[in-house]
Amino acid sequence: MNETSDSVRFKRLKWQCRRGMLELDVLLEPFLDEVYLTLEEEDKLRFLKLLECEDQELFPWFMQKEVPEDQDLARIVNIIVTRVQPESHRA
């Protein structure tokens, strides 16, 4: 599928990235704008799956207090945290 930042699907994703928590907005929206279109199709599907989760599930994952049990979700959370907050993964 050939998505662009002007496509209806992308605009729908942008709306879904607007969450109830600022801490999630500042991760999800920049990730969508800067990285999403460059992802492999499997990772795009993982991102869609992630957006179905509740804010109270997402928050501890992105604050790195918990790791999702689902390996697909764990992978996309790691990609987002690494791409949007690379300083948090420096050794």
PDB file of N, CA, C and O in Angstrom, chain B, residues numbered from 101:
ATOM      1  N   MET B 101       0.844  -1.173   0.000  1.00  0.00           N
ATOM      2  CA  MET B 101       0.000   0.000   0.000  1.00  0.00           C
ATOM      3  C   MET B 101       0.894   1.243   0.000  1.00  0.00           C
ATOM      4  O   MET B 101       1.859   1.325   0.760  1.00  0.00           O
ATOM      5  N   ASN B 102       0.569   2.180  -0.839  1.00  0.00           N
ATOM      6  CA  ASN B 102       1.374   3.379  -0.968  1.00  0.00           C
ATOM      7  C   ASN B 102       0.769   4.510  -0.136  1.00  0.00           C
ATOM      8  O   ASN B 102      -0.106   5.240  -0.601  1.00  0.00           O
ATOM      9  N   GLU B 103       1.242   4.639   1.083  1.00  0.00           N
ATOM     10  CA  GLU B 103       0.732   5.683   1.974  1.00  0.00           C
ATOM     11  C   GLU B 103       1.582   6.936   1.828  1.00  0.00           C
ATOM     12  O   GLU B 103       2.780   6.872   1.555  1.00  0.00           O
ATOM     13  N   THR B 104       0.934   8.064   2.017  1.00  0.00           N
ATOM     14  CA  THR B 104       1.634   9.335   2.086  1.00  0.00           C
ATOM     15  C   THR B 104       1.102  10.090   3.294  1.00  0.00           C
ATOM     16  O   THR B 104       0.102   9.694   3.894  1.00  0.00           O
ATOM     17  N   SER B 105       1.771  11.173   3.646  1.00  0.00           N
ATOM     18  CA  SER B 105       1.317  11.958   4.794  1.00  0.00           C
ATOM     19  C   SER B 105       0.009  12.679   4.491  1.00  0.00           C
ATOM     20  O   SER B 105      -0.618  13.223   5.400  1.00  0.00           O
ATOM     21  N   ASP B 106      -0.414  12.691   3.219  1.00  0.00           N
ATOM     22  CA  ASP B 106      -1.678  13.325   2.839  1.00  0.00           C
ATOM     23  C   ASP B 106      -2.825  12.329   2.708  1.00  0.00           C
ATOM     24  O   ASP B 106      -3.970  12.727   2.495  1.00  0.00           O
ATOM     25  N   SER B 107      -2.530  11.048   2.833  1.00  0.00           N
ATOM     26  CA  SER B 107      -3.574  10.042   2.639  1.00  0.00           C
ATOM     27  C   SER B 107      -4.594  10.068   3.780  1.00  0.00           C
ATOM     28  O   SER B 107      -4.285  10.479   4.898  1.00  0.00           O
ATOM     29  N   VAL B 108      -5.799   9.627   3.475  1.00  0.00           N
ATOM     30  CA  VAL B 108      -6.859   9.576   4.478  1.00  0.00           C
ATOM     31  C   VAL B 108      -6.447   8.648   5.617  1.00  0.00           C
ATOM     32  O   VAL B 108      -6.675   8.960   6.785  1.00  0.00           O
ATOM     33  N   ARG B 109      -5.845   7.520   5.285  1.00  0.00           N
ATOM     34  CA  ARG B 109      -5.423   6.564   6.315  1.00  0.00           C
ATOM     35  C   ARG B 109      -4.404   7.206   7.268  1.00  0.00           C
ATOM     36  O   ARG B 109      -4.497   7.036   8.484  1.00  0.00           O
ATOM     37  N   PHE B 110      -3.445   7.932   6.719  1.00  0.00           N
ATOM     38  CA  PHE B 110      -2.428   8.587   7.543  1.00  0.00           C
ATOM     39  C   PHE B 110      -3.073   9.635   8.446  1.00  0.00           C
ATOM     40  O   PHE B 110      -2.720   9.750   9.620  1.00  0.00           O
ATOM     41  N   LYS B 111      -4.007  10.391   7.905  1.00  0.00           N
ATOM     42  CA  LYS B 111      -4.690  11.415   8.715  1.00  0.00           C
ATOM     43  C   LYS B 111      -5.496  10.768   9.837  1.00  0.00           C
ATOM     44  O   LYS B 111      -5.583  11.313  10.937  1.00  0.00           O
ATOM     45  N   ARG B 112      -6.081   9.608   9.560  1.00  0.00           N
ATOM     46  CA  ARG B 112      -6.804   8.868  10.598  1.00  0.00           C
ATOM     47  C   ARG B 112      -5.834   8.418  11.688  1.00  0.00           C
ATOM     48  O   ARG B 112      -6.160   8.493  12.873  1.00  0.00           O
ATOM     49  N   LEU B 113      -4.653   7.954  11.301  1.00  0.00           N
ATOM     50  CA  LEU B 113      -3.632   7.559  12.280  1.00  0.00           C
ATOM     51  C   LEU B 113      -3.199   8.754  13.120  1.00  0.00           C
ATOM     52  O   LEU B 113      -2.998   8.633  14.329  1.00  0.00           O
ATOM     53  N   LYS B 114      -3.059   9.894  12.480  1.00  0.00           N
ATOM     54  CA  LYS B 114      -2.662  11.107  13.203  1.00  0.00           C
ATOM     55  C   LYS B 114      -3.684  11.414  14.301  1.00  0.00           C
ATOM     56  O   LYS B 114      -3.323  11.765  15.424  1.00  0.00           O
ATOM     57  N   TRP B 115      -4.956  11.276  13.955  1.00  0.00           N
ATOM     58  CA  TRP B 115      -6.015  11.496  14.941  1.00  0.00           C
ATOM     59  C   TRP B 115      -5.916  10.472  16.072  1.00  0.00           C
ATOM     60  O   TRP B 115      -6.108  10.823  17.236  1.00  0.00           O
ATOM     61  N   GLN B 116      -5.620   9.211  15.747  1.00  0.00           N
ATOM     62  CA  GLN B 116      -5.513   8.163  16.767  1.00  0.00           C
ATOM     63  C   GLN B 116      -4.296   8.377  17.678  1.00  0.00           C
ATOM     64  O   GLN B 116      -4.286   7.911  18.817  1.00  0.00           O
ATOM     65  N   CYS B 117      -3.289   9.068  17.185  1.00  0.00           N
ATOM     66  CA  CYS B 117      -2.091   9.332  17.998  1.00  0.00           C
ATOM     67  C   CYS B 117      -2.331  10.412  19.041  1.00  0.00           C
ATOM     68  O   CYS B 117      -1.539  10.556  19.973  1.00  0.00           O
ATOM     69  N   ARG B 118      -3.390  11.158  18.901  1.00  0.00           N
ATOM     70  CA  ARG B 118      -3.727  12.180  19.894  1.00  0.00           C
ATOM     71  C   ARG B 118      -4.413  11.480  21.055  1.00  0.00           C
ATOM     72  O   ARG B 118      -5.575  11.087  20.955  1.00  0.00           O
ATOM     73  N   ARG B 119      -3.700  11.328  22.139  1.00  0.00           N
ATOM     74  CA  ARG B 119      -4.177  10.562  23.276  1.00  0.00           C
ATOM     75  C   ARG B 119      -4.623  11.501  24.384  1.00  0.00           C
ATOM     76  O   ARG B 119      -4.624  12.721  24.218  1.00  0.00           O
ATOM     77  N   GLY B 120      -4.996  10.926  25.503  1.00  0.00           N
ATOM     78  CA  GLY B 120      -5.405  11.716  26.649  1.00  0.00           C
ATOM     79  C   GLY B 120      -4.247  12.197  27.500  1.00  0.00           C
ATOM     80  O   GLY B 120      -4.436  12.992  28.421  1.00  0.00           O
ATOM     81  N   MET B 121      -3.048  11.719  27.196  1.00  0.00           N
ATOM     82  CA  MET B 121      -1.871  12.069  28.006  1.00  0.00           C
ATOM     83  C   MET B 121      -0.827  12.755  27.142  1.00  0.00           C
ATOM     84  O   MET B 121      -0.467  12.255  26.076  1.00  0.00           O
ATOM     85  N   LEU B 122      -0.347  13.889  27.597  1.00  0.00           N
ATOM     86  CA  LEU B 122       0.683  14.622  26.880  1.00  0.00           C
ATOM     87  C   LEU B 122       1.929  13.759  26.678  1.00  0.00           C
ATOM     88  O   LEU B 122       2.561  13.816  25.624  1.00  0.00           O
ATOM     89  N   GLU B 123       2.279  12.960  27.688  1.00  0.00           N
ATOM     90  CA  GLU B 123       3.474  12.119  27.605  1.00  0.00           C
ATOM     91  C   GLU B 123       3.400  11.150  26.423  1.00  0.00           C
ATOM     92  O   GLU B 123       4.422  10.816  25.824  1.00  0.00           O
ATOM     93  N   LEU B 124       2.199  10.704  26.093  1.00  0.00           N
ATOM     94  CA  LEU B 124       2.027   9.814  24.947  1.00  0.00           C
ATOM     95  C   LEU B 124       1.995  10.602  23.644  1.00  0.00           C
ATOM     96  O   LEU B 124       2.547  10.162  22.635  1.00  0.00           O
ATOM     97  N   ASP B 125       1.353  11.759  23.663  1.00  0.00           N
ATOM     98  CA  ASP B 125       1.287  12.595  22.464  1.00  0.00           C
ATOM     99  C   ASP B 125       2.678  12.968  21.963  1.00  0.00           C
ATOM    100  O   ASP B 125       2.933  12.946  20.759  1.00  0.00           O
ATOM    101  N   VAL B 126       3.575  13.309  22.884  1.00  0.00           N
ATOM    102  CA  VAL B 126       4.910  13.764  22.473  1.00  0.00           C
ATOM    103  C   VAL B 126       5.778  12.623  21.951  1.00  0.00           C
ATOM    104  O   VAL B 126       6.846  12.870  21.392  1.00  0.00           O
ATOM    105  N   LEU B 127       5.342  11.399  22.123  1.00  0.00           N
ATOM    106  CA  LEU B 127       6.037  10.251  21.532  1.00  0.00           C
ATOM    107  C   LEU B 127       5.368   9.804  20.239  1.00  0.00           C
ATOM    108  O   LEU B 127       6.030   9.636  19.215  1.00  0.00           O
ATOM    109  N   LEU B 128       4.060   9.612  20.293  1.00  0.00           N
ATOM    110  CA  LEU B 128       3.350   9.015  19.169  1.00  0.00           C
ATOM    111  C   LEU B 128       3.248   9.938  17.952  1.00  0.00           C
ATOM    112  O   LEU B 128       3.470   9.496  16.824  1.00  0.00           O
ATOM    113  N   GLU B 129       2.918  11.202  18.165  1.00  0.00           N
ATOM    114  CA  GLU B 129       2.756  12.097  17.024  1.00  0.00           C
ATOM    115  C   GLU B 129       4.070  12.336  16.264  1.00  0.00           C
ATOM    116  O   GLU B 129       4.072  12.241  15.037  1.00  0.00           O
ATOM    117  N   PRO B 130       5.186  12.641  16.943  1.00  0.00           N
ATOM    118  CA  PRO B 130       6.444  12.792  16.193  1.00  0.00           C
ATOM    119  C   PRO B 130       6.863  11.490  15.497  1.00  0.00           C
ATOM    120  O   PRO B 130       7.394  11.520  14.387  1.00  0.00           O
ATOM    121  N   PHE B 131       6.625  10.359  16.148  1.00  0.00           N
ATOM    122  CA  PHE B 131       6.965   9.079  15.525  1.00  0.00           C
ATOM    123  C   PHE B 131       6.174   8.905  14.235  1.00  0.00           C
ATOM    124  O   PHE B 131       6.733   8.525  13.206  1.00  0.00           O
ATOM    125  N   LEU B 132       4.891   9.179  14.289  1.00  0.00           N
ATOM    126  CA  LEU B 132       4.058   9.055  13.092  1.00  0.00           C
ATOM    127  C   LEU B 132       4.585   9.984  11.993  1.00  0.00           C
ATOM    128  O   LEU B 132       4.740   9.562  10.847  1.00  0.00           O
ATOM    129  N   ASP B 133       4.858  11.230  12.337  1.00  0.00           N
ATOM    130  CA  ASP B 133       5.301  12.218  11.350  1.00  0.00           C
ATOM    131  C   ASP B 133       6.682  11.918  10.779  1.00  0.00           C
ATOM    132  O   ASP B 133       6.921  12.126   9.590  1.00  0.00           O
ATOM    133  N   GLU B 134       7.590  11.430  11.620  1.00  0.00           N
ATOM    134  CA  GLU B 134       8.996  11.325  11.218  1.00  0.00           C
ATOM    135  C   GLU B 134       9.431   9.924  10.814  1.00  0.00           C
ATOM    136  O   GLU B 134      10.379   9.779  10.042  1.00  0.00           O
ATOM    137  N   VAL B 135       8.762   8.885  11.316  1.00  0.00           N
ATOM    138  CA  VAL B 135       9.277   7.533  11.134  1.00  0.00           C
ATOM    139  C   VAL B 135       8.287   6.575  10.475  1.00  0.00           C
ATOM    140  O   VAL B 135       8.690   5.735   9.672  1.00  0.00           O
ATOM    141  N   TYR B 136       7.024   6.686  10.796  1.00  0.00           N
ATOM    142  CA  TYR B 136       6.032   5.684  10.393  1.00  0.00           C
ATOM    143  C   TYR B 136       6.104   5.296   8.917  1.00  0.00           C
ATOM    144  O   TYR B 136       6.109   4.108   8.596  1.00  0.00           O
ATOM    145  N   LEU B 137       6.160   6.270   8.021  1.00  0.00           N
ATOM    146  CA  LEU B 137       6.141   5.967   6.590  1.00  0.00           C
ATOM    147  C   LEU B 137       7.386   5.217   6.114  1.00  0.00           C
ATOM    148  O   LEU B 137       7.389   4.651   5.021  1.00  0.00           O
ATOM    149  N   THR B 138       8.438   5.210   6.926  1.00  0.00           N
ATOM    150  CA  THR B 138       9.669   4.495   6.557  1.00  0.00           C
ATOM    151  C   THR B 138       9.698   3.060   7.089  1.00  0.00           C
ATOM    152  O   THR B 138      10.615   2.303   6.772  1.00  0.00           O
ATOM    153  N   LEU B 139       8.704   2.684   7.892  1.00  0.00           N
ATOM    154  CA  LEU B 139       8.691   1.352   8.507  1.00  0.00           C
ATOM    155  C   LEU B 139       8.368   0.258   7.501  1.00  0.00           C
ATOM    156  O   LEU B 139       7.712   0.490   6.485  1.00  0.00           O
ATOM    157  N   GLU B 140       8.852  -0.948   7.815  1.00  0.00           N
ATOM    158  CA  GLU B 140       8.441  -2.139   7.078  1.00  0.00           C
ATOM    159  C   GLU B 140       6.954  -2.354   7.351  1.00  0.00           C
ATOM    160  O   GLU B 140       6.441  -1.897   8.372  1.00  0.00           O
ATOM    161  N   GLU B 141       6.267  -3.037   6.455  1.00  0.00           N
ATOM    162  CA  GLU B 141       4.830  -3.257   6.593  1.00  0.00           C
ATOM    163  C   GLU B 141       4.480  -3.939   7.921  1.00  0.00           C
ATOM    164  O   GLU B 141       3.480  -3.591   8.548  1.00  0.00           O
ATOM    165  N   GLU B 142       5.302  -4.915   8.356  1.00  0.00           N
ATOM    166  CA  GLU B 142       5.030  -5.625   9.615  1.00  0.00           C
ATOM    167  C   GLU B 142       5.065  -4.675  10.807  1.00  0.00           C
ATOM    168  O   GLU B 142       4.258  -4.794  11.728  1.00  0.00           O
ATOM    169  N   ASP B 143       6.003  -3.734  10.783  1.00  0.00           N
ATOM    170  CA  ASP B 143       6.091  -2.768  11.881  1.00  0.00           C
ATOM    171  C   ASP B 143       4.950  -1.749  11.824  1.00  0.00           C
ATOM    172  O   ASP B 143       4.505  -1.263  12.864  1.00  0.00           O
ATOM    173  N   LYS B 144       4.479  -1.425  10.630  1.00  0.00           N
ATOM    174  CA  LYS B 144       3.303  -0.557  10.519  1.00  0.00           C
ATOM    175  C   LYS B 144       2.096  -1.246  11.159  1.00  0.00           C
ATOM    176  O   LYS B 144       1.308  -0.610  11.858  1.00  0.00           O
ATOM    177  N   LEU B 145       1.962  -2.544  10.915  1.00  0.00           N
ATOM    178  CA  LEU B 145       0.857  -3.296  11.520  1.00  0.00           C
ATOM    179  C   LEU B 145       0.998  -3.345  13.037  1.00  0.00           C
ATOM    180  O   LEU B 145       0.001  -3.280  13.757  1.00  0.00           O
ATOM    181  N   ARG B 146       2.225  -3.459  13.523  1.00  0.00           N
ATOM    182  CA  ARG B 146       2.457  -3.430  14.978  1.00  0.00           C
ATOM    183  C   ARG B 146       2.038  -2.079  15.558  1.00  0.00           C
ATOM    184  O   ARG B 146       1.457  -2.014  16.642  1.00  0.00           O
ATOM    185  N   PHE B 147       2.336  -1.011  14.834  1.00  0.00           N
ATOM    186  CA  PHE B 147       1.960   0.329  15.287  1.00  0.00           C
ATOM    187  C   PHE B 147       0.436   0.458  15.372  1.00  0.00           C
ATOM    188  O   PHE B 147      -0.088   1.025  16.331  1.00  0.00           O
ATOM    189  N   LEU B 148      -0.265  -0.064  14.377  1.00  0.00           N
ATOM    190  CA  LEU B 148      -1.729  -0.047  14.407  1.00  0.00           C
ATOM    191  C   LEU B 148      -2.253  -0.816  15.613  1.00  0.00           C
ATOM    192  O   LEU B 148      -3.199  -0.382  16.271  1.00  0.00           O
ATOM    193  N   LYS B 149      -1.637  -1.957  15.900  1.00  0.00           N
ATOM    194  CA  LYS B 149      -2.019  -2.764  17.066  1.00  0.00           C
ATOM    195  C   LYS B 149      -1.774  -1.976  18.354  1.00  0.00           C
ATOM    196  O   LYS B 149      -2.586  -2.017  19.278  1.00  0.00           O
ATOM    197  N   LEU B 150      -0.665  -1.270  18.405  1.00  0.00           N
ATOM    198  CA  LEU B 150      -0.334  -0.462  19.572  1.00  0.00           C
ATOM    199  C   LEU B 150      -1.378   0.622  19.816  1.00  0.00           C
ATOM    200  O   LEU B 150      -1.751   0.884  20.959  1.00  0.00           O
ATOM    201  N   LEU B 151      -1.845   1.247  18.750  1.00  0.00           N
ATOM    202  CA  LEU B 151      -2.823   2.327  18.891  1.00  0.00           C
ATOM    203  C   LEU B 151      -4.154   1.831  19.434  1.00  0.00           C
ATOM    204  O   LEU B 151      -4.963   2.634  19.899  1.00  0.00           O
ATOM    205  N   GLU B 152      -4.398   0.531  19.385  1.00  0.00           N
ATOM    206  CA  GLU B 152      -5.626  -0.037  19.944  1.00  0.00           C
ATOM    207  C   GLU B 152      -5.553  -0.182  21.464  1.00  0.00           C
ATOM    208  O   GLU B 152      -6.575  -0.401  22.115  1.00  0.00           O
ATOM    209  N   CYS B 153      -4.356  -0.062  22.031  1.00  0.00           N
ATOM    210  CA  CYS B 153      -4.171  -0.215  23.477  1.00  0.00           C
ATOM    211  C   CYS B 153      -4.653   1.032  24.208  1.00  0.00           C
ATOM    212  O   CYS B 153      -4.705   2.127  23.648  1.00  0.00           O
ATOM    213  N   GLU B 154      -5.001   0.835  25.466  1.00  0.00           N
ATOM    214  CA  GLU B 154      -5.445   1.940  26.323  1.00  0.00           C
ATOM    215  C   GLU B 154      -4.237   2.745  26.818  1.00  0.00           C
ATOM    216  O   GLU B 154      -3.135   2.216  26.960  1.00  0.00           O
ATOM    217  N   ASP B 155      -4.475   4.037  27.077  1.00  0.00           N
ATOM    218  CA  ASP B 155      -3.402   4.909  27.569  1.00  0.00           C
ATOM    219  C   ASP B 155      -2.739   4.351  28.820  1.00  0.00           C
ATOM    220  O   ASP B 155      -1.518   4.423  28.960  1.00  0.00           O
ATOM    221  N   GLN B 156      -3.547   3.788  29.744  1.00  0.00           N
ATOM    222  CA  GLN B 156      -2.968   3.282  30.999  1.00  0.00           C
ATOM    223  C   GLN B 156      -2.072   2.069  30.770  1.00  0.00           C
ATOM    224  O   GLN B 156      -1.244   1.753  31.624  1.00  0.00           O
ATOM    225  N   GLU B 157      -2.219   1.383  29.636  1.00  0.00           N
ATOM    226  CA  GLU B 157      -1.289   0.308  29.261  1.00  0.00           C
ATOM    227  C   GLU B 157      -0.023   0.900  28.652  1.00  0.00           C
ATOM    228  O   GLU B 157       1.089   0.475  28.963  1.00  0.00           O
ATOM    229  N   LEU B 158      -0.214   1.892  27.778  1.00  0.00           N
ATOM    230  CA  LEU B 158       0.903   2.477  27.045  1.00  0.00           C
ATOM    231  C   LEU B 158       1.875   3.231  27.945  1.00  0.00           C
ATOM    232  O   LEU B 158       3.090   3.135  27.777  1.00  0.00           O
ATOM    233  N   PHE B 159       1.338   3.971  28.890  1.00  0.00           N
ATOM    234  CA  PHE B 159       2.166   4.856  29.708  1.00  0.00           C
ATOM    235  C   PHE B 159       3.352   4.135  30.365  1.00  0.00           C
ATOM    236  O   PHE B 159       4.487   4.578  30.191  1.00  0.00           O
ATOM    237  N   PRO B 160       3.137   3.047  31.110  1.00  0.00           N
ATOM    238  CA  PRO B 160       4.297   2.399  31.736  1.00  0.00           C
ATOM    239  C   PRO B 160       5.272   1.797  30.723  1.00  0.00           C
ATOM    240  O   PRO B 160       6.465   1.687  31.006  1.00  0.00           O
ATOM    241  N   TRP B 161       4.782   1.412  29.557  1.00  0.00           N
ATOM    242  CA  TRP B 161       5.680   0.887  28.530  1.00  0.00           C
ATOM    243  C   TRP B 161       6.616   1.974  28.034  1.00  0.00           C
ATOM    244  O   TRP B 161       7.822   1.759  27.908  1.00  0.00           O
ATOM    245  N   PHE B 162       6.049   3.155  27.752  1.00  0.00           N
ATOM    246  CA  PHE B 162       6.868   4.233  27.217  1.00  0.00           C
ATOM    247  C   PHE B 162       7.719   4.913  28.278  1.00  0.00           C
ATOM    248  O   PHE B 162       8.728   5.540  27.955  1.00  0.00           O
ATOM    249  N   MET B 163       7.328   4.797  29.529  1.00  0.00           N
ATOM    250  CA  MET B 163       8.160   5.319  30.614  1.00  0.00           C
ATOM    251  C   MET B 163       9.210   4.285  31.017  1.00  0.00           C
ATOM    252  O   MET B 163      10.008   4.516  31.926  1.00  0.00           O
ATOM    253  N   GLN B 164       9.199   3.152  30.335  1.00  0.00           N
ATOM    254  CA  GLN B 164      10.141   2.047  30.526  1.00  0.00           C
ATOM    255  C   GLN B 164      10.086   1.471  31.940  1.00  0.00           C
ATOM    256  O   GLN B 164      11.099   1.062  32.508  1.00  0.00           O
ATOM    257  N   LYS B 165       8.867   1.452  32.489  1.00  0.00           N
ATOM    258  CA  LYS B 165       8.625   0.830  33.798  1.00  0.00           C
ATOM    259  C   LYS B 165       8.191  -0.617  33.613  1.00  0.00           C
ATOM    260  O   LYS B 165       8.382  -1.450  34.500  1.00  0.00           O
ATOM    261  N   GLU B 166       7.602  -0.912  32.447  1.00  0.00           N
ATOM    262  CA  GLU B 166       7.141  -2.258  32.121  1.00  0.00           C
ATOM    263  C   GLU B 166       7.455  -2.534  30.652  1.00  0.00           C
ATOM    264  O   GLU B 166       7.699  -1.618  29.867  1.00  0.00           O
ATOM    265  N   VAL B 167       7.441  -3.829  30.301  1.00  0.00           N
ATOM    266  CA  VAL B 167       7.620  -4.258  28.916  1.00  0.00           C
ATOM    267  C   VAL B 167       6.374  -5.038  28.528  1.00  0.00           C
ATOM    268  O   VAL B 167       5.938  -5.912  29.276  1.00  0.00           O
ATOM    269  N   PRO B 168       5.793  -4.737  27.367  1.00  0.00           N
ATOM    270  CA  PRO B 168       4.607  -5.503  26.960  1.00  0.00           C
ATOM    271  C   PRO B 168       4.914  -6.996  26.859  1.00  0.00           C
ATOM    272  O   PRO B 168       5.987  -7.384  26.398  1.00  0.00           O
ATOM    273  N   GLU B 169       3.971  -7.825  27.291  1.00  0.00           N
ATOM    274  CA  GLU B 169       4.132  -9.273  27.158  1.00  0.00           C
ATOM    275  C   GLU B 169       4.100  -9.685  25.692  1.00  0.00           C
ATOM    276  O   GLU B 169       4.823 -10.593  25.283  1.00  0.00           O
ATOM    277  N   ASP B 170       3.267  -9.024  24.909  1.00  0.00           N
ATOM    278  CA  ASP B 170       3.152  -9.303  23.477  1.00  0.00           C
ATOM    279  C   ASP B 170       4.440  -8.840  22.782  1.00  0.00           C
ATOM    280  O   ASP B 170       4.803  -7.666  22.854  1.00  0.00           O
ATOM    281  N   GLN B 171       5.115  -9.760  22.119  1.00  0.00           N
ATOM    282  CA  GLN B 171       6.404  -9.445  21.490  1.00  0.00           C
ATOM    283  C   GLN B 171       6.285  -8.415  20.371  1.00  0.00           C
ATOM    284  O   GLN B 171       7.204  -7.624  20.157  1.00  0.00           O
ATOM    285  N   ASP B 172       5.161  -8.420  19.654  1.00  0.00           N
ATOM    286  CA  ASP B 172       4.950  -7.406  18.615  1.00  0.00           C
ATOM    287  C   ASP B 172       4.865  -6.020  19.231  1.00  0.00           C
ATOM    288  O   ASP B 172       5.461  -5.069  18.726  1.00  0.00           O
ATOM    289  N   LEU B 173       4.123  -5.911  20.319  1.00  0.00           N
ATOM    290  CA  LEU B 173       4.006  -4.619  20.992  1.00  0.00           C
ATOM    291  C   LEU B 173       5.336  -4.203  21.602  1.00  0.00           C
ATOM    292  O   LEU B 173       5.704  -3.029  21.549  1.00  0.00           O
ATOM    293  N   ALA B 174       6.058  -5.154  22.180  1.00  0.00           N
ATOM    294  CA  ALA B 174       7.368  -4.840  22.764  1.00  0.00           C
ATOM    295  C   ALA B 174       8.307  -4.300  21.686  1.00  0.00           C
ATOM    296  O   ALA B 174       9.067  -3.362  21.929  1.00  0.00           O
ATOM    297  N   ARG B 175       8.250  -4.894  20.499  1.00  0.00           N
ATOM    298  CA  ARG B 175       9.120  -4.441  19.403  1.00  0.00           C
ATOM    299  C   ARG B 175       8.788  -3.004  18.989  1.00  0.00           C
ATOM    300  O   ARG B 175       9.692  -2.178  18.865  1.00  0.00           O
ATOM    301  N   ILE B 176       7.517  -2.699  18.776  1.00  0.00           N
ATOM    302  CA  ILE B 176       7.169  -1.361  18.297  1.00  0.00           C
ATOM    303  C   ILE B 176       7.382  -0.306  19.388  1.00  0.00           C
ATOM    304  O   ILE B 176       7.753   0.827  19.079  1.00  0.00           O
ATOM    305  N   VAL B 177       7.154  -0.657  20.649  1.00  0.00           N
ATOM    306  CA  VAL B 177       7.451   0.278  21.744  1.00  0.00           C
ATOM    307  C   VAL B 177       8.944   0.604  21.738  1.00  0.00           C
ATOM    308  O   VAL B 177       9.329   1.766  21.864  1.00  0.00           O
ATOM    309  N   ASN B 178       9.774  -0.415  21.593  1.00  0.00           N
ATOM    310  CA  ASN B 178      11.220  -0.206  21.558  1.00  0.00           C
ATOM    311  C   ASN B 178      11.625   0.672  20.371  1.00  0.00           C
ATOM    312  O   ASN B 178      12.461   1.565  20.514  1.00  0.00           O
ATOM    313  N   ILE B 179      11.040   0.421  19.216  1.00  0.00           N
ATOM    314  CA  ILE B 179      11.340   1.239  18.033  1.00  0.00           C
ATOM    315  C   ILE B 179      10.972   2.698  18.291  1.00  0.00           C
ATOM    316  O   ILE B 179      11.746   3.601  17.976  1.00  0.00           O
ATOM    317  N   ILE B 180       9.802   2.925  18.858  1.00  0.00           N
ATOM    318  CA  ILE B 180       9.348   4.301  19.108  1.00  0.00           C
ATOM    319  C   ILE B 180      10.252   4.996  20.122  1.00  0.00           C
ATOM    320  O   ILE B 180      10.690   6.124  19.894  1.00  0.00           O
ATOM    321  N   VAL B 181      10.528   4.334  21.227  1.00  0.00           N
ATOM    322  CA  VAL B 181      11.364   4.945  22.267  1.00  0.00           C
ATOM    323  C   VAL B 181      12.764   5.231  21.721  1.00  0.00           C
ATOM    324  O   VAL B 181      13.345   6.275  22.016  1.00  0.00           O
ATOM    325  N   THR B 182      13.297   4.316  20.937  1.00  0.00           N
ATOM    326  CA  THR B 182      14.638   4.490  20.387  1.00  0.00           C
ATOM    327  C   THR B 182      14.685   5.619  19.363  1.00  0.00           C
ATOM    328  O   THR B 182      15.643   6.390  19.332  1.00  0.00           O
ATOM    329  N   ARG B 183      13.663   5.718  18.533  1.00  0.00           N
ATOM    330  CA  ARG B 183      13.659   6.727  17.471  1.00  0.00           C
ATOM    331  C   ARG B 183      13.287   8.104  17.977  1.00  0.00           C
ATOM    332  O   ARG B 183      13.826   9.100  17.495  1.00  0.00           O
ATOM    333  N   VAL B 184      12.378   8.187  18.936  1.00  0.00           N
ATOM    334  CA  VAL B 184      11.899   9.493  19.377  1.00  0.00           C
ATOM    335  C   VAL B 184      12.713  10.007  20.564  1.00  0.00           C
ATOM    336  O   VAL B 184      12.874  11.216  20.734  1.00  0.00           O
ATOM    337  N   GLN B 185      13.225   9.088  21.382  1.00  0.00           N
ATOM    338  CA  GLN B 185      14.028   9.478  22.542  1.00  0.00           C
ATOM    339  C   GLN B 185      15.345   8.704  22.548  1.00  0.00           C
ATOM    340  O   GLN B 185      15.580   7.920  23.468  1.00  0.00           O
ATOM    341  N   PRO B 186      16.202   8.897  21.560  1.00  0.00           N
ATOM    342  CA  PRO B 186      17.419   8.077  21.490  1.00  0.00           C
ATOM    343  C   PRO B 186      18.334   8.226  22.686  1.00  0.00           C
ATOM    344  O   PRO B 186      19.081   7.300  23.001  1.00  0.00           O
ATOM    345  N   GLU B 187      18.298   9.378  23.371  1.00  0.00           N
ATOM    346  CA  GLU B 187      19.170   9.554  24.537  1.00  0.00           C
ATOM    347  C   GLU B 187      18.809   8.619  25.688  1.00  0.00           C
ATOM    348  O   GLU B 187      19.645   8.369  26.556  1.00  0.00           O
ATOM    349  N   SER B 188      17.584   8.099  25.714  1.00  0.00           N
ATOM    350  CA  SER B 188      17.194   7.216  26.808  1.00  0.00           C
ATOM    351  C   SER B 188      17.757   5.804  26.649  1.00  0.00           C
ATOM    352  O   SER B 188      17.649   4.988  27.564  1.00  0.00           O
ATOM    353  N   HIS B 189      18.364   5.508  25.478  1.00  0.00           N
ATOM    354  CA  HIS B 189      18.896   4.173  25.245  1.00  0.00           C
ATOM    355  C   HIS B 189      20.414   4.164  25.128  1.00  0.00           C
ATOM    356  O   HIS B 189      20.993   3.164  24.705  1.00  0.00           O
ATOM    357  N   ARG B 190      21.050   5.237  25.488  1.00  0.00           N
ATOM    358  CA  ARG B 190      22.515   5.264  25.428  1.00  0.00           C
ATOM    359  C   ARG B 190      23.080   4.483  26.603  1.00  0.00           C
ATOM    360  O   ARG B 190      22.559   4.525  27.718  1.00  0.00           O
ATOM    361  N   ALA B 191      24.145   3.782  26.322  1.00  0.00           N
ATOM    362  CA  ALA B 191      24.783   2.977  27.392  1.00  0.00           C
ATOM    363  C   ALA B 191      25.709   3.826  28.233  1.00  0.00           C
ATOM    364  O   ALA B 191      26.327   3.323  29.171  1.00  0.00           O
TER     365      ALA B 191
END
